[in-house]
Amino acid sequence: MNDPSRPFSFVIVPVASPEDGAETAAAVARYAGAIDRVLGVSVVEKAGGAPDKISVEQAEEHAEEALAALAGPLRDAGLEVETDVHYGTDVVETLIGAAGDADADAIVFTPRGGGGLVRLLSGDLGDRLVHESDVPVIAVPNVETDGA
């Protein structure tokens, strides 16, 4: 924890796609007064011995686009933002590891539907994240965006 008077000043924000990045940025930006630093994380899921669904290069490009969609609006809101692509066969374990490695105060996300990392924010993956994480997990409400 970085500042005891601001218990969630440094947070991990996972994103799965450019659309998710933009929507998550809009939701998280509303809390810019309570957050100082954001580490945006996108997980490239590895198949664990099975063939990957898409090439690593394609997955990395998709992850970078998702992180760019998150970072720009959060920087515009005055937040310090770093981004990082992580690799793993288990999205939840990878995110929890990223939070621990970065010494983050919390993991912040917006609920979503869909597949892969997007499922993290709903259903079994979100439930696992809440129950297995060593740091607080905070869900922030979605905000309607204009698709930007």
Phi, psi and omega in degrees: 000134187273314183222111183302332179281347178228082191296344180234045183282337179235114186234153171266134178234107179279143175223152185246335184207167176302320179296316178297320178301314180294316181292320179293320178301316180298320181289316183288326181301332179296343182251021183302332179290338181258346182242137176257317186231142178232135167249106176282132182232133171236134183258123171273112182282127175262149186278354177064050179103333177273162177297139177291151180294321176226166181294156178301321180298317178295319180294320178295318179298317179298317179297316180296321177296319179297317181292324177295321179294331177281312190294315184305304181297327179289323175295319177300331179277001176094010180270148171279124185231131168241157178228154181205138174263129177245157182236136178186162177270345180231110184301315182297310179300321180295316179293319178296319177297319179297319179296317179293315180299323182274351184059043180288153178280332184194164169251125183243131179215167172246139180296137179219164170253182176111205186240173176060227180300329179301324178295341177306325188272009174204160173068210189299320182293317177297319178297316178297317181300313180299317185277335185258344184289142175275347178245158178302147177242124186240124175262126176252146183295149176293155176234138176292132178240165179268017180086004179286000000 
